[in-house]
Amino acid sequence: MPVANITIRQAYAADVDTIVSLGRKTFVETYGDNNKKEAVAAYVDQMFNHERIEKEVNTFGERFFIAYVGDLPVGFTKLSENRVPKGLNGKKKIQVERIYVLKEYQGFKIGTELIEKVLSVAKEEAYKIAWLSVWQKNNKAIQFYQKAGFVIYDTDTFQFGEELHDDFLMKKEIW
């Protein structure tokens, strides 16, 4: 069910606190129930603090986009050109590093709008592949990406606290 009045715009330095707030809340909503609370808290503190997000916003090759319903920020995504994915040599590629939507706005096509924005930017900038990494236990996200045309092409591991998480690597050809 779509929500009226969704807008998506690129984020800049003035949006750092918005990204930090969204990142902290959505990460806990997504992973808090299925992981050790200490690991989730440590990850949130490390990855979604003002200094880190400010650095990422200002790093060449990394971009954030924020989704709004009216004036309310409800989700965001991050694109990165700066990582070399396993098994995707030779083609110009871009990573969908993060895509998060506030729990109360999931199911209203906000994520779909964000992924469409990402794929539109990738196509405009002549990327041939969009890729991402997703935790194998996050079935909801895996299904979302598959619906958007991403396919699993490999696996990887991700250090999360003291645990290793098994991830799927997914890709989508851009035409």
C-alpha positions in Angstrom: 0.0 0.0 0.0 1.7 3.2 -1.1 1.9 6.4 1.0 1.1 9.7 -0.6 3.7 12.4 -0.7 6.9 10.4 -0.6 10.0 12.3 -1.6 13.6 11.2 -1.8 16.5 13.5 -1.9 20.3 13.3 -1.7 21.6 13.9 1.8 24.3 16.5 2.6 26.3 17.6 5.6 23.2 19.3 7.2 21.5 15.9 7.2 24.0 14.0 9.3 21.9 14.1 12.5 18.9 12.8 10.5 20.9 9.9 9.1 22.3 9.1 12.6 18.9 9.1 14.2 17.3 7.0 11.4 20.3 4.6 11.3 20.3 4.0 15.1 16.5 3.4 15.3 16.1 1.3 12.2 19.1 -0.9 12.9 17.8 -1.7 16.4 14.4 -2.4 14.9 15.8 -4.7 12.3 18.4 -6.6 14.2 17.7 -6.0 17.9 15.4 -9.1 18.5 17.7 -11.6 16.8 21.1 -10.6 18.1 22.9 -10.0 21.4 21.9 -6.6 22.7 25.5 -5.7 23.5 26.5 -6.5 19.9 23.7 -4.4 18.5 24.5 -1.5 20.8 28.2 -1.6 20.0 27.5 -1.7 16.2 25.1 1.2 16.4 27.6 3.2 18.5 30.3 2.5 16.0 28.5 2.8 12.7 25.8 5.5 13.5 27.6 8.2 15.3 27.8 11.8 14.2 31.5 11.7 13.3 31.3 8.6 11.2 28.2 9.6 9.3 29.7 13.1 8.7 32.8 11.5 7.3 30.8 9.1 5.0 28.6 11.9 3.8 31.7 13.9 2.8 33.6 10.9 1.3 33.9 10.9 -2.5 32.1 7.9 -4.0 29.6 7.6 -1.1 26.1 9.1 -1.1 23.0 8.9 1.0 19.4 9.4 0.0 16.7 10.1 2.6 13.0 9.3 2.1 10.4 11.6 3.5 6.7 11.3 4.0 5.7 14.9 4.0 8.4 16.5 6.2 9.1 13.4 8.2 12.3 11.4 7.4 11.3 7.7 7.4 14.2 5.9 5.7 17.5 6.1 3.9 19.9 4.4 1.7 23.6 4.6 1.1 25.4 4.0 -2.2 29.1 3.3 -2.3 31.6 3.1 -5.1 34.5 2.4 -2.7 34.2 -1.4 -2.1 35.3 -4.1 -4.4 32.8 -6.9 -4.3 33.8 -10.5 -4.3 33.3 -12.2 -7.7 32.3 -9.1 -9.8 35.3 -8.2 -11.7 35.4 -6.2 -14.9 32.1 -4.2 -14.9 31.4 -0.8 -13.4 29.5 -1.5 -10.1 28.0 0.3 -7.2 27.1 -1.0 -3.8 23.7 -0.5 -2.1 25.4 -0.4 1.3 22.4 0.3 3.4 18.7 0.6 3.0 16.5 1.1 6.1 13.0 2.2 6.7 11.3 2.9 10.0 9.3 -0.1 11.1 6.0 1.8 11.2 6.5 2.8 7.6 7.5 -0.7 6.3 4.9 -2.1 3.9 4.1 1.3 2.4 6.5 1.1 -0.6 9.1 3.4 1.0 11.8 0.7 0.5 10.6 0.2 -3.1 10.9 4.0 -3.7 14.4 4.0 -2.3 15.6 1.0 -4.3 14.1 2.5 -7.5 16.0 5.7 -6.7 19.2 3.7 -6.3 18.7 1.9 -9.5 17.8 5.1 -11.4 21.0 6.8 -10.1 23.1 3.7 -11.1 21.6 3.7 -14.6 22.1 7.4 -15.1 25.7 7.1 -14.1 26.4 4.1 -16.4 26.9 1.5 -13.7 26.4 -2.0 -15.0 25.8 -3.8 -11.7 24.3 -2.9 -8.4 25.3 -5.2 -5.6 24.7 -5.7 -1.9 25.3 -7.9 1.1 22.4 -9.1 3.3 22.4 -11.3 6.4 21.1 -14.8 5.5 18.7 -14.7 8.4 17.0 -11.5 7.2 14.4 -13.2 5.1 12.2 -10.1 4.7 15.2 -8.1 3.2 16.2 -11.0 0.9 12.6 -11.3 -0.4 12.5 -7.5 -0.9 15.7 -7.5 -2.9 14.7 -10.5 -5.0 11.4 -8.7 -5.8 13.5 -5.8 -7.0 15.4 -8.1 -9.3 18.5 -8.9 -7.3 19.8 -12.4 -7.4 22.1 -14.3 -4.9 25.5 -14.9 -6.6 27.8 -15.8 -3.7 28.2 -15.8 0.1 30.4 -13.9 2.5 30.8 -13.5 6.3 30.4 -10.4 8.4 31.9 -9.8 11.8 29.1 -8.7 14.1 30.3 -8.4 17.6 31.9 -11.7 18.6 29.9 -13.6 16.0 30.4 -14.2 12.4 27.2 -13.8 10.3 26.7 -15.5 7.0 25.6 -13.1 4.3 24.4 -13.5 0.8 25.9 -11.3 -1.9 23.3 -10.2 -4.3 23.5 -8.4 -7.6 21.3 -6.8 -10.3 22.4 -6.1 -13.8 21.6 -2.5 -14.8 20.4 -2.0 -18.4 
